[in-house]
Amino acid sequence: MPAQLNHEPDSGSKKKPNTLTGVIMFLLLAAAIIIMAFAVYLKSIGYDFKDFSIERALDYARSNSRTSTGPDAADISFSQDGSVDFKVYRENIILLSQDGVKWYDKKGKLLQEVSLTMTRPVIRISKKYMAVVDISGRDIYMFKEKTQLWTRKLDNQIINAEVSEDGNCTVVTQSREFKSAVLVIDANGADKYTKLCAEDMVLGTKTLNDGENIIINKVNTKGIKAGTQFEFNNFYEEKPYAAIDIADNVFPVLQSVGGNTAAIGQNIILFMDKQGKELWRKNAQSVFCTAPGSSKYVIVAGKFNDTSGASSQRVLVLNQKGEEVYSFEQPENISGMSAYGDRLALRTQRSIYLYTIKGQKLGHYIAKNEIKDAYLTGANEAVVITGGNISLVEIK
């Protein structure tokens, strides 16, 4: 009887492929986790994935690794139900809701509360004065620091309002007989100027620095595209003393810069003196945002063409002659800016970048939640508003 060969399987030869496959799968899974974690980190520090490359991503991560995550000095919680507005006024944090206005110090201590009932409340401030205005309502409350100076209920719904350095409150309202009306109320609550606008809708107004003149920002809808007329009026004259017409552009922002006025549109920056003369204009592919409050410069972020015709996203610091004093690339798409002395805070969805106006990066703060607004209150500190929370943070 022939001997039977015992062909037992070689267990070692079968285990090796299984072990090797397991190791490969483990390494692939670990690599996927690392890549995903790196992608999440890049998103948290504001990396733009449109032009992704490994080298560019690593360079961006290295340059943005210095962040501020220290304890917050102020931590104020608020309800997000209804309309809410915030400002930093006279070194205090102002929180406005439909139920009233609250003053907090930088440590988060409640200093004062005034109960109000409004539909769409907004805050308008100058260095000395603060107005609480019910947009789409009719009520205005004027404050100087924490003292209420006066209150008014107007006859018509409010469209917009501004407060000047000398306490004049300029208000744009609806009108029964006309398209809109402009009213100026002085610091004592007395009517100072009224103008009825029959043909054009008024977008906004601003008193000029001498306190006797006003610029009215009108939207002209007679053409194919909406245009703008800036009308310059004296409080004591019936007719305007100057006007500037700009076709196919609307200017939602007016800023006082020294004794002049800058008008910021979607793709143009216009600079005018108080006599109603255009001093210069600067074109842009797109203007994203502007930093208010500078008495020397017009500071804007947007997409601009250089001398060769190439476009890039930059922050421009323009002097009152329209010259680019400083210019630097944006770290990413920014949605807001705040200025304090020679410092700029550039706000994105989750980050705040601290720069000098010369373009030197000084710090970077990453928030845990989406940032709604931010205000510089010192050389490297900012009040940051996220969903339901206000914090004072250090940017380093």
HUCORSUL-V855880 format. One record per residue. PHI is phi in whole degrees, -180 to 180 (* if undefined). D_LAST is the distance of its C-alpha to the last C-alpha in Angstrom with 2 decimals. Layout:
phi->PHI d_last->D_LAST
phi->PHI d_last->D_LAST
This chain:
phi->* d_last->89.60
phi->-66 d_last->86.82
phi->-68 d_last->83.84
phi->-88 d_last->80.88
phi->-81 d_last->77.67
phi->-94 d_last->74.77
phi->-91 d_last->71.88
phi->-83 d_last->69.04
phi->-64 d_last->65.61
phi->-82 d_last->63.26
phi->-62 d_last->60.50
phi->-66 d_last->58.25
phi->-68 d_last->58.55
phi->-86 d_last->57.46
phi->-75 d_last->54.51
phi->-62 d_last->52.90
phi->-61 d_last->52.27
phi->-64 d_last->50.92
phi->-65 d_last->48.58
phi->-63 d_last->47.38
phi->-63 d_last->46.80
phi->-64 d_last->44.82
phi->-64 d_last->42.58
phi->-62 d_last->41.99
phi->-63 d_last->41.25
phi->-63 d_last->38.79
phi->-65 d_last->36.94
phi->-64 d_last->36.91
phi->-65 d_last->35.60
phi->-63 d_last->32.84
phi->-64 d_last->31.89
phi->-64 d_last->31.94
phi->-65 d_last->29.65
phi->-63 d_last->27.14
phi->-63 d_last->27.35
phi->-64 d_last->26.98
phi->-63 d_last->23.94
phi->-66 d_last->22.33
phi->-65 d_last->23.35
phi->-63 d_last->21.88
phi->-64 d_last->18.50
phi->-60 d_last->18.75
phi->-64 d_last->19.68
phi->-67 d_last->16.78
phi->-101 d_last->14.25
phi->88 d_last->16.66
phi->-70 d_last->18.95
phi->-93 d_last->22.15
phi->-83 d_last->25.15
phi->-63 d_last->27.68
phi->-115 d_last->27.63
phi->-71 d_last->26.89
phi->-152 d_last->27.38
phi->-60 d_last->26.39
phi->-62 d_last->25.20
phi->-66 d_last->23.10
phi->-65 d_last->21.61
phi->-65 d_last->20.74
phi->-63 d_last->19.17
phi->-65 d_last->17.08
phi->-64 d_last->15.98
phi->-64 d_last->15.14
phi->-75 d_last->13.12
phi->-115 d_last->11.11
phi->-79 d_last->10.83
phi->-89 d_last->7.23
phi->-128 d_last->6.06
phi->-105 d_last->5.22
phi->-133 d_last->8.84
phi->-73 d_last->9.49
phi->-66 d_last->12.55
phi->-88 d_last->13.04
phi->-73 d_last->14.78
phi->-108 d_last->17.19
phi->-144 d_last->18.92
phi->-115 d_last->21.82
phi->-98 d_last->24.15
phi->-149 d_last->26.61
phi->-81 d_last->29.47
phi->-94 d_last->29.22
phi->-71 d_last->32.99
phi->78 d_last->34.08
phi->-78 d_last->32.23
phi->-135 d_last->28.97
phi->-138 d_last->26.96
phi->-139 d_last->23.88
phi->-156 d_last->22.76
phi->-106 d_last->20.89
phi->-137 d_last->23.80
phi->54 d_last->24.28
phi->69 d_last->21.01
phi->-114 d_last->22.31
phi->-92 d_last->21.61
phi->-106 d_last->24.85
phi->-117 d_last->26.07
phi->-119 d_last->29.32
phi->-132 d_last->31.61
phi->-67 d_last->35.31
phi->-96 d_last->36.16
phi->156 d_last->34.48
phi->-123 d_last->31.48
phi->-127 d_last->29.19
phi->-107 d_last->27.04
phi->-124 d_last->24.13
phi->-86 d_last->22.03
phi->-71 d_last->18.29
phi->-90 d_last->19.30
phi->88 d_last->21.25
phi->-81 d_last->24.61
phi->-73 d_last->27.32
phi->-96 d_last->28.75
phi->-161 d_last->31.42
phi->-141 d_last->32.96
phi->-123 d_last->35.61
phi->-79 d_last->37.61
phi->-140 d_last->38.42
phi->-125 d_last->39.99
phi->-140 d_last->38.83
phi->-91 d_last->38.93
phi->-135 d_last->35.92
phi->-76 d_last->33.94
phi->-135 d_last->31.33
phi->-109 d_last->29.53
phi->-125 d_last->30.00
phi->-132 d_last->28.44
phi->-124 d_last->28.67
phi->-65 d_last->27.25
phi->-104 d_last->30.16
phi->-119 d_last->31.67
phi->-139 d_last->31.00
phi->-115 d_last->33.51
phi->-104 d_last->33.79
phi->-125 d_last->35.85
phi->-97 d_last->37.64
phi->-67 d_last->37.62
phi->76 d_last->40.93
phi->-108 d_last->42.08
phi->-133 d_last->43.57
phi->-101 d_last->41.68
phi->-134 d_last->39.43
phi->-126 d_last->37.96
phi->-106 d_last->36.73
phi->-126 d_last->34.53
phi->-124 d_last->33.49
phi->57 d_last->30.65
phi->-108 d_last->32.20
phi->-99 d_last->35.81
phi->-80 d_last->37.68
phi->-86 d_last->39.69
phi->-164 d_last->41.78
phi->-141 d_last->42.23
phi->-140 d_last->44.32
phi->-112 d_last->45.80
phi->-80 d_last->46.67
phi->-78 d_last->49.71
phi->-128 d_last->47.88
phi->-67 d_last->44.78
phi->-86 d_last->41.54
phi->-97 d_last->40.00
phi->-160 d_last->37.13
phi->-158 d_last->36.15
phi->-143 d_last->34.05
phi->-125 d_last->33.64
phi->-94 d_last->33.92
phi->-66 d_last->32.73
phi->-95 d_last->36.27
phi->91 d_last->36.50
phi->-74 d_last->38.58
phi->-106 d_last->38.07
phi->-96 d_last->39.23
phi->-125 d_last->40.33
phi->-104 d_last->41.65
phi->-127 d_last->44.16
phi->-72 d_last->46.74
phi->-142 d_last->50.32
phi->-70 d_last->53.64
phi->-93 d_last->55.55
phi->-125 d_last->52.84
phi->-69 d_last->49.83
phi->-163 d_last->47.37
phi->-139 d_last->47.22
phi->-118 d_last->44.88
phi->-130 d_last->44.83
phi->-114 d_last->43.17
phi->-115 d_last->43.01
phi->-81 d_last->42.26
phi->-65 d_last->40.26
phi->-95 d_last->43.44
phi->91 d_last->44.06
phi->-94 d_last->46.95
phi->-67 d_last->47.60
phi->-115 d_last->47.05
phi->-161 d_last->47.56
phi->-138 d_last->48.78
phi->-140 d_last->49.17
phi->-99 d_last->50.76
phi->-114 d_last->49.91
phi->-85 d_last->52.79
phi->-102 d_last->51.94
phi->-115 d_last->48.18
phi->-79 d_last->45.40
phi->-91 d_last->42.80
phi->-86 d_last->39.20
phi->-170 d_last->37.60
phi->-143 d_last->38.21
phi->-158 d_last->36.55
phi->-76 d_last->38.19
phi->-84 d_last->37.87
phi->-67 d_last->36.61
phi->-84 d_last->40.13
phi->78 d_last->40.66
phi->-115 d_last->44.07
phi->-125 d_last->43.25
phi->-142 d_last->41.68
phi->-105 d_last->40.61
phi->-111 d_last->41.68
phi->-96 d_last->40.09
phi->-102 d_last->43.00
phi->-101 d_last->43.19
phi->-100 d_last->46.39
phi->-108 d_last->47.72
phi->-77 d_last->51.03
phi->-85 d_last->50.03
phi->-64 d_last->49.29
phi->-112 d_last->45.56
phi->-66 d_last->44.07
phi->-118 d_last->43.58
phi->-135 d_last->42.36
phi->-124 d_last->44.05
phi->-95 d_last->42.17
phi->-107 d_last->44.76
phi->-104 d_last->44.54
phi->-127 d_last->46.53
phi->-98 d_last->47.51
phi->-59 d_last->47.92
phi->-109 d_last->51.49
phi->-119 d_last->52.71
phi->-77 d_last->54.01
phi->-101 d_last->53.17
phi->-66 d_last->49.89
phi->-95 d_last->49.77
phi->-163 d_last->47.74
phi->-153 d_last->46.50
phi->-125 d_last->44.42
phi->-106 d_last->45.17
phi->-126 d_last->42.84
phi->-80 d_last->44.42
phi->60 d_last->42.84
phi->-145 d_last->39.45
phi->-121 d_last->37.96
phi->-120 d_last->35.13
phi->-74 d_last->33.29
phi->-123 d_last->30.85
phi->-118 d_last->31.96
phi->-131 d_last->29.60
phi->-85 d_last->30.62
phi->-130 d_last->29.37
phi->65 d_last->31.02
phi->-96 d_last->34.66
phi->-115 d_last->34.61
phi->-129 d_last->33.78
phi->-105 d_last->31.81
phi->-110 d_last->33.02
phi->-110 d_last->30.84
phi->-110 d_last->32.82
phi->-68 d_last->32.31
phi->-140 d_last->33.07
phi->-155 d_last->33.68
phi->-119 d_last->32.14
phi->-117 d_last->34.82
phi->-122 d_last->34.66
phi->-131 d_last->37.51
phi->-93 d_last->38.68
phi->-75 d_last->40.29
phi->-82 d_last->43.75
phi->87 d_last->43.18
phi->-107 d_last->42.87
phi->-74 d_last->40.63
phi->-92 d_last->38.72
phi->-168 d_last->37.03
phi->-140 d_last->35.78
phi->-130 d_last->33.29
phi->-89 d_last->33.99
phi->-145 d_last->31.59
phi->-68 d_last->32.27
phi->-164 d_last->30.03
phi->-104 d_last->27.63
phi->-86 d_last->24.96
phi->-165 d_last->23.38
phi->-138 d_last->22.90
phi->-102 d_last->20.61
phi->-79 d_last->22.90
phi->100 d_last->23.05
phi->-83 d_last->23.05
phi->-90 d_last->26.21
phi->-116 d_last->26.16
phi->-128 d_last->25.02
phi->-102 d_last->25.59
phi->-116 d_last->22.39
phi->-133 d_last->23.20
phi->-118 d_last->22.06
phi->-179 d_last->24.90
phi->-111 d_last->27.18
phi->-128 d_last->28.93
phi->-91 d_last->31.59
phi->-92 d_last->31.37
phi->-64 d_last->34.47
phi->-86 d_last->35.71
phi->97 d_last->35.63
phi->-75 d_last->32.89
phi->-107 d_last->30.40
phi->-155 d_last->26.67
phi->-88 d_last->23.85
phi->-139 d_last->22.08
phi->-103 d_last->20.43
phi->-110 d_last->22.98
phi->-113 d_last->22.80
phi->-107 d_last->26.47
phi->-84 d_last->28.13
phi->-75 d_last->31.21
phi->-97 d_last->33.46
phi->86 d_last->31.90
phi->-83 d_last->30.52
phi->-78 d_last->27.36
phi->-71 d_last->25.40
phi->-139 d_last->22.32
phi->-154 d_last->22.02
phi->-150 d_last->19.59
phi->-71 d_last->19.65
phi->-72 d_last->17.95
phi->-68 d_last->15.75
phi->-169 d_last->18.15
phi->-66 d_last->20.37
phi->-108 d_last->18.63
phi->-114 d_last->20.41
phi->-169 d_last->18.96
phi->-138 d_last->17.15
phi->-139 d_last->16.27
phi->-115 d_last->16.38
phi->-146 d_last->15.56
phi->61 d_last->17.06
phi->-99 d_last->15.96
phi->-108 d_last->12.78
phi->-128 d_last->13.18
phi->-106 d_last->11.79
phi->-103 d_last->13.61
phi->-102 d_last->14.68
phi->-119 d_last->16.39
phi->-63 d_last->18.27
phi->-129 d_last->15.57
phi->-132 d_last->12.25
phi->-128 d_last->10.31
phi->-103 d_last->9.21
phi->-103 d_last->8.00
phi->-130 d_last->10.64
phi->-84 d_last->12.95
phi->-67 d_last->16.48
phi->-82 d_last->17.51
phi->100 d_last->15.61
phi->-83 d_last->12.94
phi->-78 d_last->9.89
phi->-112 d_last->6.66
phi->-174 d_last->4.20
phi->-152 d_last->5.97
phi->-117 d_last->7.10
phi->-113 d_last->10.58
phi->-89 d_last->13.19
phi->-74 d_last->16.24
phi->-124 d_last->18.62
phi->-63 d_last->19.31
phi->-88 d_last->17.52
phi->-88 d_last->20.26
phi->-164 d_last->18.50
phi->-156 d_last->15.42
phi->-134 d_last->15.44
phi->-69 d_last->13.07
phi->-123 d_last->14.24
phi->-168 d_last->12.34
phi->-62 d_last->10.34
phi->-145 d_last->6.95
phi->-124 d_last->8.84
phi->-146 d_last->11.09
phi->-88 d_last->14.25
phi->-117 d_last->14.53
phi->-108 d_last->18.09
phi->-117 d_last->19.12
phi->-61 d_last->22.68
phi->78 d_last->24.07
phi->-149 d_last->20.89
phi->-121 d_last->18.76
phi->-132 d_last->15.48
phi->-102 d_last->13.17
phi->-123 d_last->9.59
phi->-100 d_last->6.31
phi->-104 d_last->3.78
phi->-149 d_last->0.00
